């Protein structure tokens, strides 16, 4: 199994192992390996950065960014492409982490192409303004544009890691997920890592339900990745949420942070929290 060198601290390692022990195994996978600890002081500093909005920090309890990036093996001297980072929740961690020695690439929809959903233009604007306003925090991250109908993420074999957080369900709904995974494979160096986090459906969920609910089976993601040429390297339960029943009236968007539900149900869905999520690490063969 491919594992990158990861610096451990005893305390965080213990916490990570404890979290792994309490997690619920995925429904279409064997029990995962123990979760590695956060890789070093540089990432710890990025996680603790004063530039992170308090509301974003509160969501760490659902998204576990330190453990997740450690599991993916992200190192501070790498070229890392984050696919459609939205308003920059993970960019607030990754760009400062990579600022001194690495290179952070935000791969976003090409907003020179007319006729796309309006939120894409707004998110791109927010991200660019964030980076431009605070170079002392983010350094010189690259905003790299791609056409969502024919995605390409840069020169072949130029990236160490590609990361995607809660995006694959959109590609599946749009019917072009296969093109994305092929593009990830093309841009990664041999031995490079693809890290995928997304809302997890029950094993055996049909495709139509996945498209409308926003929840995907692990089997579907593994199939997309392996058909593109990747090898499944490991799975983790870092972002599991056994309280998520996955049967909500408005799919995954019923839950926080979207909260597409009646105000009377706020407490019910706040108690569940964010969705149950798969965390999968794939490797491009050497």
LUMMAR-744938 format. One record per residue (C-alpha): residue in one letter; x, y, z. Coordinates in nm, 2 decimals, padded with zeros to 4 digits. Layout:
BEGIN
<r><resn>A</resn><x>X</x><y>Y</y><z>Z</z></r>
...
//
This chain:
BEGIN
<r><resn>X</resn><x>00.00</x><y>00.00</y><z>00.00</z></r>
<r><resn>X</resn><x>00.13</x><y>00.35</y><z>-00.09</z></r>
<r><resn>X</resn><x>00.18</x><y>00.57</y><z>00.22</z></r>
<r><resn>X</resn><x>00.36</x><y>00.90</y><z>00.22</z></r>
<r><resn>X</resn><x>00.59</x><y>01.00</y><z>00.50</z></r>
<r><resn>X</resn><x>00.39</x><y>01.16</y><z>00.78</z></r>
<r><resn>X</resn><x>00.52</x><y>01.33</y><z>01.09</z></r>
<r><resn>X</resn><x>00.33</x><y>01.23</y><z>01.40</z></r>
<r><resn>X</resn><x>00.28</x><y>01.38</y><z>01.74</z></r>
<r><resn>X</resn><x>00.19</x><y>01.14</y><z>02.02</z></r>
<r><resn>X</resn><x>-00.12</x><y>01.33</y><z>02.13</z></r>
<r><resn>X</resn><x>-00.28</x><y>01.38</y><z>01.79</z></r>
<r><resn>X</resn><x>-00.19</x><y>01.02</y><z>01.70</z></r>
<r><resn>X</resn><x>-00.38</x><y>00.89</y><z>02.00</z></r>
<r><resn>X</resn><x>-00.68</x><y>01.10</y><z>01.92</z></r>
<r><resn>X</resn><x>-00.69</x><y>00.99</y><z>01.56</z></r>
<r><resn>X</resn><x>-00.66</x><y>00.62</y><z>01.66</z></r>
<r><resn>X</resn><x>-00.94</x><y>00.67</y><z>01.92</z></r>
<r><resn>X</resn><x>-01.16</x><y>00.83</y><z>01.65</z></r>
<r><resn>X</resn><x>-01.10</x><y>00.55</y><z>01.41</z></r>
<r><resn>X</resn><x>-01.19</x><y>00.29</y><z>01.68</z></r>
<r><resn>X</resn><x>-01.53</x><y>00.46</y><z>01.75</z></r>
<r><resn>X</resn><x>-01.62</x><y>00.50</y><z>01.38</z></r>
<r><resn>X</resn><x>-01.88</x><y>00.28</y><z>01.20</z></r>
<r><resn>X</resn><x>-01.74</x><y>00.08</y><z>00.91</z></r>
<r><resn>X</resn><x>-01.87</x><y>00.18</y><z>00.56</z></r>
<r><resn>X</resn><x>-02.15</x><y>-00.03</y><z>00.43</z></r>
<r><resn>X</resn><x>-01.98</x><y>-00.15</y><z>00.11</z></r>
<r><resn>X</resn><x>-01.62</x><y>-00.17</y><z>00.24</z></r>
<r><resn>X</resn><x>-01.42</x><y>-00.36</y><z>00.50</z></r>
<r><resn>X</resn><x>-01.31</x><y>-00.18</y><z>00.81</z></r>
<r><resn>X</resn><x>-01.06</x><y>00.09</y><z>00.74</z></r>
<r><resn>X</resn><x>-00.70</x><y>00.13</y><z>00.87</z></r>
<r><resn>X</resn><x>-00.63</x><y>00.36</y><z>01.16</z></r>
<r><resn>X</resn><x>-00.62</x><y>00.73</y><z>01.08</z></r>
<r><resn>X</resn><x>-00.28</x><y>00.90</y><z>01.08</z></r>
<r><resn>X</resn><x>-00.22</x><y>01.22</y><z>01.27</z></r>
<r><resn>X</resn><x>-00.20</x><y>01.57</y><z>01.13</z></r>
<r><resn>X</resn><x>00.13</x><y>01.61</y><z>00.94</z></r>
<r><resn>X</resn><x>00.33</x><y>01.87</y><z>01.13</z></r>
<r><resn>X</resn><x>00.33</x><y>02.21</y><z>01.27</z></r>
<r><resn>X</resn><x>00.26</x><y>02.39</y><z>00.94</z></r>
<r><resn>X</resn><x>-00.08</x><y>02.23</y><z>00.91</z></r>
<r><resn>X</resn><x>-00.15</x><y>02.28</y><z>01.27</z></r>
<r><resn>X</resn><x>-00.08</x><y>02.65</y><z>01.22</z></r>
<r><resn>X</resn><x>-00.31</x><y>02.67</y><z>00.92</z></r>
<r><resn>X</resn><x>-00.59</x><y>02.50</y><z>01.11</z></r>
<r><resn>X</resn><x>-00.55</x><y>02.75</y><z>01.39</z></r>
<r><resn>X</resn><x>-00.52</x><y>03.06</y><z>01.16</z></r>
<r><resn>X</resn><x>-00.70</x><y>03.37</y><z>01.28</z></r>
<r><resn>X</resn><x>-00.82</x><y>03.43</y><z>00.92</z></r>
<r><resn>X</resn><x>-01.06</x><y>03.14</y><z>00.94</z></r>
<r><resn>X</resn><x>-01.41</x><y>03.26</y><z>01.00</z></r>
<r><resn>X</resn><x>-01.55</x><y>03.14</y><z>01.34</z></r>
<r><resn>X</resn><x>-01.85</x><y>02.98</y><z>01.16</z></r>
<r><resn>X</resn><x>-01.60</x><y>02.78</y><z>00.94</z></r>
<r><resn>X</resn><x>-01.41</x><y>02.66</y><z>01.25</z></r>
<r><resn>X</resn><x>-01.73</x><y>02.53</y><z>01.41</z></r>
<r><resn>X</resn><x>-01.77</x><y>02.30</y><z>01.11</z></r>
<r><resn>X</resn><x>-01.43</x><y>02.13</y><z>01.18</z></r>
<r><resn>X</resn><x>-01.62</x><y>01.89</y><z>01.41</z></r>
<r><resn>X</resn><x>-01.80</x><y>01.75</y><z>01.10</z></r>
<r><resn>X</resn><x>-01.53</x><y>01.79</y><z>00.84</z></r>
<r><resn>X</resn><x>-01.22</x><y>01.70</y><z>01.04</z></r>
<r><resn>X</resn><x>-00.98</x><y>01.88</y><z>00.81</z></r>
<r><resn>X</resn><x>-00.65</x><y>01.80</y><z>00.99</z></r>
<r><resn>X</resn><x>-00.72</x><y>01.43</y><z>01.00</z></r>
<r><resn>X</resn><x>-00.86</x><y>01.43</y><z>00.65</z></r>
<r><resn>X</resn><x>-00.55</x><y>01.60</y><z>00.50</z></r>
<r><resn>X</resn><x>-00.33</x><y>01.38</y><z>00.70</z></r>
<r><resn>X</resn><x>-00.51</x><y>01.07</y><z>00.57</z></r>
<r><resn>X</resn><x>-00.46</x><y>01.20</y><z>00.22</z></r>
<r><resn>X</resn><x>-00.09</x><y>01.25</y><z>00.30</z></r>
<r><resn>X</resn><x>-00.08</x><y>01.61</y><z>00.18</z></r>
<r><resn>X</resn><x>00.27</x><y>01.76</y><z>00.24</z></r>
<r><resn>X</resn><x>00.36</x><y>02.13</y><z>00.25</z></r>
<r><resn>X</resn><x>00.60</x><y>02.12</y><z>-00.05</z></r>
<r><resn>X</resn><x>00.35</x><y>01.97</y><z>-00.29</z></r>
<r><resn>X</resn><x>00.15</x><y>02.10</y><z>-00.59</z></r>
<r><resn>X</resn><x>-00.21</x><y>02.04</y><z>-00.48</z></r>
<r><resn>X</resn><x>-00.52</x><y>02.10</y><z>-00.69</z></r>
<r><resn>X</resn><x>-00.85</x><y>02.15</y><z>-00.51</z></r>
<r><resn>X</resn><x>-01.14</x><y>02.10</y><z>-00.75</z></r>
<r><resn>X</resn><x>-01.42</x><y>02.36</y><z>-00.73</z></r>
<r><resn>X</resn><x>-01.33</x><y>02.50</y><z>-00.38</z></r>
<r><resn>X</resn><x>-01.64</x><y>02.71</y><z>-00.37</z></r>
<r><resn>X</resn><x>-01.61</x><y>03.00</y><z>-00.13</z></r>
<r><resn>X</resn><x>-01.28</x><y>02.86</y><z>00.00</z></r>
<r><resn>X</resn><x>-01.35</x><y>02.66</y><z>00.32</z></r>
<r><resn>X</resn><x>-01.06</x><y>02.42</y><z>00.25</z></r>
<r><resn>X</resn><x>-00.86</x><y>02.69</y><z>00.07</z></r>
<r><resn>X</resn><x>-00.84</x><y>02.88</y><z>00.40</z></r>
<r><resn>X</resn><x>-00.64</x><y>02.59</y><z>00.52</z></r>
<r><resn>X</resn><x>-00.46</x><y>02.46</y><z>00.21</z></r>
<r><resn>X</resn><x>-00.33</x><y>02.78</y><z>00.06</z></r>
<r><resn>X</resn><x>-00.16</x><y>02.90</y><z>00.39</z></r>
<r><resn>X</resn><x>-00.03</x><y>02.55</y><z>00.45</z></r>
<r><resn>X</resn><x>00.13</x><y>02.54</y><z>00.10</z></r>
<r><resn>X</resn><x>00.23</x><y>02.91</y><z>00.08</z></r>
<r><resn>X</resn><x>00.60</x><y>02.88</y><z>00.17</z></r>
<r><resn>X</resn><x>00.71</x><y>02.56</y><z>00.00</z></r>
<r><resn>X</resn><x>00.43</x><y>02.43</y><z>-00.22</z></r>
<r><resn>X</resn><x>00.17</x><y>02.54</y><z>-00.47</z></r>
<r><resn>X</resn><x>-00.20</x><y>02.56</y><z>-00.42</z></r>
<r><resn>X</resn><x>-00.42</x><y>02.55</y><z>-00.73</z></r>
<r><resn>X</resn><x>-00.79</x><y>02.63</y><z>-00.70</z></r>
<r><resn>X</resn><x>-00.95</x><y>02.46</y><z>-01.01</z></r>
<r><resn>X</resn><x>-01.28</x><y>02.65</y><z>-01.08</z></r>
<r><resn>X</resn><x>-01.54</x><y>02.68</y><z>-01.35</z></r>
<r><resn>X</resn><x>-01.44</x><y>02.90</y><z>-01.63</z></r>
<r><resn>X</resn><x>-01.66</x><y>03.21</y><z>-01.57</z></r>
<r><resn>X</resn><x>-01.58</x><y>03.34</y><z>-01.92</z></r>
<r><resn>X</resn><x>-01.83</x><y>03.08</y><z>-02.04</z></r>
<r><resn>X</resn><x>-02.18</x><y>03.23</y><z>-02.04</z></r>
<r><resn>X</resn><x>-02.49</x><y>03.04</y><z>-01.94</z></r>
<r><resn>X</resn><x>-02.37</x><y>02.86</y><z>-01.63</z></r>
<r><resn>X</resn><x>-02.56</x><y>02.86</y><z>-01.30</z></r>
<r><resn>X</resn><x>-02.52</x><y>03.20</y><z>-01.13</z></r>
<r><resn>X</resn><x>-02.37</x><y>03.06</y><z>-00.81</z></r>
<r><resn>X</resn><x>-02.05</x><y>02.97</y><z>-01.00</z></r>
<r><resn>X</resn><x>-01.97</x><y>03.33</y><z>-01.10</z></r>
<r><resn>X</resn><x>-02.04</x><y>03.44</y><z>-00.74</z></r>
<r><resn>X</resn><x>-01.82</x><y>03.18</y><z>-00.58</z></r>
<r><resn>X</resn><x>-01.53</x><y>03.25</y><z>-00.82</z></r>
<r><resn>X</resn><x>-01.56</x><y>03.62</y><z>-00.74</z></r>
<r><resn>X</resn><x>-01.55</x><y>03.55</y><z>-00.37</z></r>
<r><resn>X</resn><x>-01.25</x><y>03.33</y><z>-00.40</z></r>
<r><resn>X</resn><x>-01.05</x><y>03.57</y><z>-00.61</z></r>
<r><resn>X</resn><x>-01.13</x><y>03.86</y><z>-00.38</z></r>
<r><resn>X</resn><x>-01.02</x><y>03.65</y><z>-00.08</z></r>
<r><resn>X</resn><x>-00.68</x><y>03.57</y><z>-00.23</z></r>
<r><resn>X</resn><x>-00.62</x><y>03.92</y><z>-00.36</z></r>
<r><resn>X</resn><x>-00.70</x><y>04.09</y><z>-00.03</z></r>
<r><resn>X</resn><x>-00.47</x><y>03.88</y><z>00.19</z></r>
<r><resn>X</resn><x>-00.14</x><y>03.78</y><z>00.01</z></r>
<r><resn>X</resn><x>00.03</x><y>03.77</y><z>00.35</z></r>
<r><resn>X</resn><x>-00.20</x><y>03.47</y><z>00.44</z></r>
<r><resn>X</resn><x>-00.25</x><y>03.29</y><z>00.11</z></r>
<r><resn>X</resn><x>00.07</x><y>03.38</y><z>-00.08</z></r>
<r><resn>X</resn><x>00.02</x><y>03.34</y><z>-00.46</z></r>
<r><resn>X</resn><x>-00.24</x><y>03.06</y><z>-00.51</z></r>
<r><resn>X</resn><x>-00.34</x><y>02.99</y><z>-00.86</z></r>
<r><resn>X</resn><x>-00.69</x><y>03.01</y><z>-00.98</z></r>
<r><resn>X</resn><x>-00.70</x><y>02.77</y><z>-01.28</z></r>
<r><resn>X</resn><x>-01.02</x><y>02.77</y><z>-01.49</z></r>
<r><resn>X</resn><x>-01.18</x><y>02.47</y><z>-01.66</z></r>
<r><resn>X</resn><x>-01.48</x><y>02.40</y><z>-01.88</z></r>
<r><resn>X</resn><x>-01.73</x><y>02.18</y><z>-01.69</z></r>
<r><resn>X</resn><x>-01.84</x><y>02.01</y><z>-02.01</z></r>
<r><resn>X</resn><x>-01.48</x><y>01.89</y><z>-02.09</z></r>
<r><resn>X</resn><x>-01.27</x><y>01.92</y><z>-01.77</z></r>
<r><resn>X</resn><x>-00.90</x><y>01.95</y><z>-01.78</z></r>
<r><resn>X</resn><x>-00.69</x><y>02.06</y><z>-01.48</z></r>
<r><resn>X</resn><x>-00.35</x><y>02.14</y><z>-01.61</z></r>
<r><resn>X</resn><x>-00.04</x><y>02.00</y><z>-01.78</z></r>
<r><resn>X</resn><x>-00.01</x><y>01.62</y><z>-01.77</z></r>
<r><resn>X</resn><x>00.16</x><y>01.47</y><z>-01.47</z></r>
<r><resn>X</resn><x>00.21</x><y>01.81</y><z>-01.30</z></r>
<r><resn>X</resn><x>00.03</x><y>01.77</y><z>-00.97</z></r>
<r><resn>X</resn><x>00.12</x><y>01.56</y><z>-00.66</z></r>
<r><resn>X</resn><x>-00.24</x><y>01.56</y><z>-00.52</z></r>
<r><resn>X</resn><x>-00.59</x><y>01.63</y><z>-00.64</z></r>
<r><resn>X</resn><x>-00.86</x><y>01.69</y><z>-00.38</z></r>
<r><resn>X</resn><x>-01.23</x><y>01.71</y><z>-00.41</z></r>
<r><resn>X</resn><x>-01.47</x><y>01.77</y><z>-00.12</z></r>
<r><resn>X</resn><x>-01.84</x><y>01.71</y><z>-00.17</z></r>
<r><resn>X</resn><x>-01.84</x><y>01.76</y><z>-00.55</z></r>
<r><resn>X</resn><x>-01.87</x><y>01.42</y><z>-00.71</z></r>
<r><resn>X</resn><x>-02.25</x><y>01.41</y><z>-00.65</z></r>
<r><resn>X</resn><x>-02.28</x><y>01.71</y><z>-00.88</z></r>
<r><resn>X</resn><x>-02.09</x><y>01.54</y><z>-01.16</z></r>
<r><resn>X</resn><x>-02.29</x><y>01.23</y><z>-01.13</z></r>
<r><resn>X</resn><x>-02.61</x><y>01.43</y><z>-01.14</z></r>
<r><resn>X</resn><x>-02.48</x><y>01.61</y><z>-01.45</z></r>
<r><resn>X</resn><x>-02.38</x><y>01.29</y><z>-01.62</z></r>
<r><resn>X</resn><x>-02.01</x><y>01.38</y><z>-01.67</z></r>
<r><resn>X</resn><x>-01.84</x><y>01.22</y><z>-01.36</z></r>
<r><resn>X</resn><x>-01.63</x><y>00.99</y><z>-01.58</z></r>
<r><resn>X</resn><x>-01.47</x><y>01.29</y><z>-01.76</z></r>
<r><resn>X</resn><x>-01.36</x><y>01.44</y><z>-01.43</z></r>
<r><resn>X</resn><x>-01.19</x><y>01.12</y><z>-01.30</z></r>
<r><resn>X</resn><x>-01.01</x><y>01.08</y><z>-01.63</z></r>
<r><resn>X</resn><x>-00.89</x><y>01.44</y><z>-01.61</z></r>
<r><resn>X</resn><x>-00.77</x><y>01.38</y><z>-01.25</z></r>
<r><resn>X</resn><x>-00.57</x><y>01.09</y><z>-01.37</z></r>
<r><resn>X</resn><x>-00.41</x><y>01.28</y><z>-01.65</z></r>
<r><resn>X</resn><x>-00.29</x><y>01.58</y><z>-01.43</z></r>
<r><resn>X</resn><x>-00.14</x><y>01.37</y><z>-01.15</z></r>
<r><resn>X</resn><x>00.22</x><y>01.25</y><z>-01.15</z></r>
<r><resn>X</resn><x>00.28</x><y>00.88</y><z>-01.13</z></r>
<r><resn>X</resn><x>00.23</x><y>00.79</y><z>-00.76</z></r>
<r><resn>X</resn><x>00.01</x><y>01.09</y><z>-00.71</z></r>
<r><resn>X</resn><x>-00.30</x><y>01.09</y><z>-00.49</z></r>
<r><resn>X</resn><x>-00.66</x><y>01.16</y><z>-00.55</z></r>
<r><resn>X</resn><x>-00.86</x><y>01.23</y><z>-00.23</z></r>
<r><resn>X</resn><x>-01.24</x><y>01.21</y><z>-00.25</z></r>
<r><resn>X</resn><x>-01.49</x><y>01.31</y><z>00.02</z></r>
<r><resn>X</resn><x>-01.86</x><y>01.29</y><z>-00.05</z></r>
<r><resn>X</resn><x>-02.20</x><y>01.22</y><z>00.09</z></r>
<r><resn>X</resn><x>-02.23</x><y>00.84</y><z>00.13</z></r>
<r><resn>X</resn><x>-02.55</x><y>00.65</y><z>00.02</z></r>
<r><resn>X</resn><x>-02.65</x><y>00.31</y><z>00.15</z></r>
<r><resn>X</resn><x>-02.50</x><y>00.02</y><z>-00.04</z></r>
<r><resn>X</resn><x>-02.72</x><y>-00.07</y><z>-00.33</z></r>
<r><resn>X</resn><x>-02.88</x><y>00.27</y><z>-00.37</z></r>
<r><resn>X</resn><x>-02.99</x><y>00.31</y><z>-00.74</z></r>
<r><resn>X</resn><x>-02.85</x><y>00.57</y><z>-00.97</z></r>
<r><resn>X</resn><x>-03.16</x><y>00.78</y><z>-01.00</z></r>
<r><resn>X</resn><x>-03.19</x><y>00.81</y><z>-00.62</z></r>
<r><resn>X</resn><x>-02.82</x><y>00.91</y><z>-00.60</z></r>
<r><resn>X</resn><x>-02.88</x><y>01.18</y><z>-00.85</z></r>
<r><resn>X</resn><x>-03.17</x><y>01.33</y><z>-00.67</z></r>
<r><resn>X</resn><x>-03.06</x><y>01.28</y><z>-00.31</z></r>
<r><resn>X</resn><x>-02.70</x><y>01.39</y><z>-00.34</z></r>
<r><resn>X</resn><x>-02.58</x><y>01.07</y><z>-00.17</z></r>
<r><resn>X</resn><x>-02.35</x><y>00.84</y><z>-00.36</z></r>
<r><resn>X</resn><x>-02.24</x><y>00.48</y><z>-00.29</z></r>
<r><resn>X</resn><x>-01.88</x><y>00.41</y><z>-00.23</z></r>
<r><resn>X</resn><x>-01.90</x><y>00.14</y><z>-00.49</z></r>
<r><resn>X</resn><x>-01.99</x><y>00.41</y><z>-00.76</z></r>
<r><resn>X</resn><x>-01.69</x><y>00.63</y><z>-00.67</z></r>
<r><resn>X</resn><x>-01.45</x><y>00.34</y><z>-00.66</z></r>
<r><resn>X</resn><x>-01.58</x><y>00.22</y><z>-01.00</z></r>
<r><resn>X</resn><x>-01.54</x><y>00.57</y><z>-01.15</z></r>
<r><resn>X</resn><x>-01.18</x><y>00.60</y><z>-01.02</z></r>
<r><resn>X</resn><x>-01.06</x><y>00.25</y><z>-01.11</z></r>
<r><resn>X</resn><x>-01.20</x><y>00.28</y><z>-01.46</z></r>
<r><resn>X</resn><x>-01.00</x><y>00.60</y><z>-01.50</z></r>
<r><resn>X</resn><x>-00.69</x><y>00.40</y><z>-01.40</z></r>
<r><resn>X</resn><x>-00.66</x><y>00.47</y><z>-01.03</z></r>
<r><resn>X</resn><x>-00.59</x><y>00.21</y><z>-00.75</z></r>
<r><resn>X</resn><x>-00.80</x><y>00.23</y><z>-00.43</z></r>
<r><resn>X</resn><x>-00.53</x><y>00.29</y><z>-00.17</z></r>
<r><resn>X</resn><x>-00.73</x><y>00.32</y><z>00.15</z></r>
<r><resn>X</resn><x>-01.06</x><y>00.42</y><z>00.31</z></r>
<r><resn>X</resn><x>-01.13</x><y>00.61</y><z>00.63</z></r>
<r><resn>X</resn><x>-01.42</x><y>00.67</y><z>00.86</z></r>
<r><resn>X</resn><x>-01.29</x><y>01.02</y><z>00.96</z></r>
<r><resn>X</resn><x>-01.60</x><y>01.19</y><z>00.82</z></r>
<r><resn>X</resn><x>-01.86</x><y>00.93</y><z>00.91</z></r>
<r><resn>X</resn><x>-02.19</x><y>01.03</y><z>01.08</z></r>
<r><resn>X</resn><x>-02.40</x><y>00.73</y><z>01.19</z></r>
<r><resn>X</resn><x>-02.67</x><y>00.97</y><z>01.30</z></r>
<r><resn>X</resn><x>-02.75</x><y>01.05</y><z>00.93</z></r>
<r><resn>X</resn><x>-03.04</x><y>00.84</y><z>00.82</z></r>
<r><resn>X</resn><x>-03.01</x><y>00.95</y><z>00.46</z></r>
<r><resn>X</resn><x>-03.38</x><y>00.96</y><z>00.40</z></r>
<r><resn>X</resn><x>-03.45</x><y>01.33</y><z>00.42</z></r>
<r><resn>X</resn><x>-03.73</x><y>01.50</y><z>00.22</z></r>
<r><resn>X</resn><x>-03.48</x><y>01.73</y><z>00.03</z></r>
<r><resn>X</resn><x>-03.19</x><y>01.48</y><z>00.02</z></r>
<r><resn>X</resn><x>-02.86</x><y>01.58</y><z>00.16</z></r>
<r><resn>X</resn><x>-02.95</x><y>01.95</y><z>00.13</z></r>
<r><resn>X</resn><x>-03.20</x><y>01.90</y><z>00.41</z></r>
<r><resn>X</resn><x>-02.91</x><y>01.89</y><z>00.65</z></r>
<r><resn>X</resn><x>-02.66</x><y>02.16</y><z>00.76</z></r>
<r><resn>X</resn><x>-02.51</x><y>02.37</y><z>00.61</z></r>
<r><resn>X</resn><x>-02.78</x><y>02.41</y><z>00.34</z></r>
<r><resn>X</resn><x>-03.07</x><y>02.35</y><z>00.58</z></r>
<r><resn>X</resn><x>-03.34</x><y>02.31</y><z>00.32</z></r>
<r><resn>X</resn><x>-03.62</x><y>02.23</y><z>00.56</z></r>
<r><resn>X</resn><x>-03.90</x><y>02.40</y><z>00.76</z></r>
<r><resn>X</resn><x>-03.79</x><y>02.62</y><z>01.04</z></r>
<r><resn>X</resn><x>-03.98</x><y>02.40</y><z>01.28</z></r>
<r><resn>X</resn><x>-03.74</x><y>02.12</y><z>01.21</z></r>
<r><resn>X</resn><x>-03.42</x><y>02.32</y><z>01.28</z></r>
<r><resn>X</resn><x>-03.35</x><y>02.14</y><z>01.61</z></r>
<r><resn>X</resn><x>-03.41</x><y>01.80</y><z>01.45</z></r>
<r><resn>X</resn><x>-03.16</x><y>01.85</y><z>01.17</z></r>
<r><resn>X</resn><x>-02.91</x><y>02.04</y><z>01.38</z></r>
<r><resn>X</resn><x>-02.89</x><y>01.73</y><z>01.61</z></r>
<r><resn>X</resn><x>-02.80</x><y>01.52</y><z>01.31</z></r>
<r><resn>X</resn><x>-02.54</x><y>01.76</y><z>01.19</z></r>
<r><resn>X</resn><x>-02.37</x><y>01.74</y><z>00.85</z></r>
<r><resn>X</resn><x>-02.40</x><y>01.43</y><z>00.63</z></r>
<r><resn>X</resn><x>-02.24</x><y>01.09</y><z>00.66</z></r>
<r><resn>X</resn><x>-01.94</x><y>01.10</y><z>00.43</z></r>
<r><resn>X</resn><x>-01.70</x><y>00.86</y><z>00.26</z></r>
<r><resn>X</resn><x>-01.33</x><y>00.94</y><z>00.26</z></r>
<r><resn>X</resn><x>-01.14</x><y>00.76</y><z>-00.01</z></r>
<r><resn>X</resn><x>-00.77</x><y>00.78</y><z>-00.11</z></r>
<r><resn>X</resn><x>-00.68</x><y>00.67</y><z>-00.46</z></r>
<r><resn>X</resn><x>-00.33</x><y>00.64</y><z>-00.62</z></r>
<r><resn>X</resn><x>-00.21</x><y>00.67</y><z>-00.97</z></r>
<r><resn>X</resn><x>00.02</x><y>00.38</y><z>-01.04</z></r>
<r><resn>X</resn><x>00.39</x><y>00.45</y><z>-01.07</z></r>
//
